[in-house]
């Protein structure tokens, strides 16, 4: 009888041990799931923040529509359609480079009212075209449009 009682006690202890192990296993599995949920939430929040930053960056890129500065004129310089393949038009205002235009690009900027010197040159200098200059007297609120073309080996700024 003692043996049977000891056997039942051992079985009961074994059963208790199995139940405890099962409960520990369940707790460990629950602990593993929760960090994943937190991890996914963090990834979702970071993704949303990145998306917002990208959208905000696109809205503030140069070329986005902005209000004209006070007492200024609008300057547009187009690169002619037949300007040349692999040639850049480098535009300067008052001796400072403001743009390097490749195929299909346009300079769109504002100049303070007054006298300004527009200069244009071709790079690379394989064409032999000499730089050109144009003096402009800018009036506030007016738009000045030019097209840069190569004509007979010369670079010309044509007023539109």
SVG drawing of the C-alpha trace seen along z (x, -y; Angstrom):
<svg xmlns="http://www.w3.org/2000/svg" viewBox="-2 -100 38 102">
<polyline fill="none" stroke="black" stroke-width="0.4" points="0.0,0.0 2.8,-2.3 4.2,-1.7 0.9,-2.5 0.6,-5.7 4.2,-6.6 3.5,-5.9 0.3,-8.1 2.3,-10.8 5.0,-10.6 2.3,-10.7 0.7,-13.7 4.0,-15.5 4.8,-14.6 1.4,-15.9 2.0,-19.1 5.4,-19.5 3.9,-19.0 1.2,-21.6 3.8,-24.1 6.0,-23.4 3.0,-24.0 2.1,-27.2 5.7,-28.4 5.7,-27.5 2.5,-29.5 3.9,-32.5 7.1,-32.4 5.1,-32.3 3.0,-35.2 6.2,-37.2 7.5,-36.4 4.4,-37.7 4.2,-41.0 7.6,-42.3 6.7,-41.5 3.5,-43.5 5.5,-46.4 8.1,-46.0 5.5,-46.1 3.9,-49.2 7.3,-51.0 7.9,-50.1 4.5,-51.4 5.1,-54.7 8.5,-55.1 7.1,-54.4 4.4,-57.1 7.0,-59.6 9.2,-58.9 6.3,-59.2 5.4,-62.6 9.0,-63.8 9.1,-62.8 5.8,-64.6 7.0,-67.7 10.4,-67.6 8.6,-67.4 6.5,-70.4 9.5,-72.6 11.8,-71.7 13.3,-74.4 11.0,-75.2 7.9,-74.8 5.6,-77.8 6.6,-80.6 5.4,-84.2 7.5,-86.8 9.8,-88.8 8.8,-92.4 10.3,-94.9 11.4,-92.2 11.0,-91.0 10.6,-87.5 13.3,-86.1 12.8,-83.0 15.6,-81.6 14.8,-78.7 17.4,-76.4 16.6,-76.2 15.2,-72.9 18.1,-72.5 20.8,-73.7 22.8,-70.5 23.1,-67.1 25.3,-66.8 25.8,-70.6 25.0,-72.6 23.9,-76.2 25.5,-77.9 23.6,-81.1 25.1,-83.8 23.5,-86.9 25.8,-89.8 28.8,-87.4 27.4,-84.7 26.4,-81.3 22.7,-80.7 21.9,-77.6 23.4,-74.9 20.6,-73.9 20.6,-70.6 18.0,-69.4 14.5,-70.5 15.4,-72.6 14.4,-76.3 15.7,-78.9 12.9,-80.4 13.9,-83.0 13.5,-86.6 15.8,-89.5 15.6,-92.7 14.6,-95.8 17.5,-97.6 20.3,-96.9 21.6,-93.4 24.0,-91.6 22.9,-88.2 25.7,-86.0 25.5,-82.7 28.1,-80.1 28.2,-76.6 29.9,-73.8 31.8,-71.8 33.5,-74.3 33.7,-71.9 31.4,-74.1 33.7,-77.1 30.7,-79.3 31.7,-82.4 29.8,-83.5 27.2,-86.1 26.0,-89.0 22.8,-90.9 22.1,-94.0 18.6,-94.0 16.9,-96.8 14.4,-94.9 11.2,-96.6 9.2,-95.3 6.3,-93.0 7.4,-92.4 8.5,-89.2 11.6,-88.9 11.8,-85.8 14.8,-84.8 15.7,-81.7 19.3,-80.7 20.1,-79.4 23.2,-78.5 23.2,-80.3 26.0,-80.1 28.4,-79.0 27.4,-81.9 25.5,-81.7 22.6,-84.2 20.0,-85.2 16.8,-86.0 14.1,-88.0 10.6,-86.4"/>
</svg>
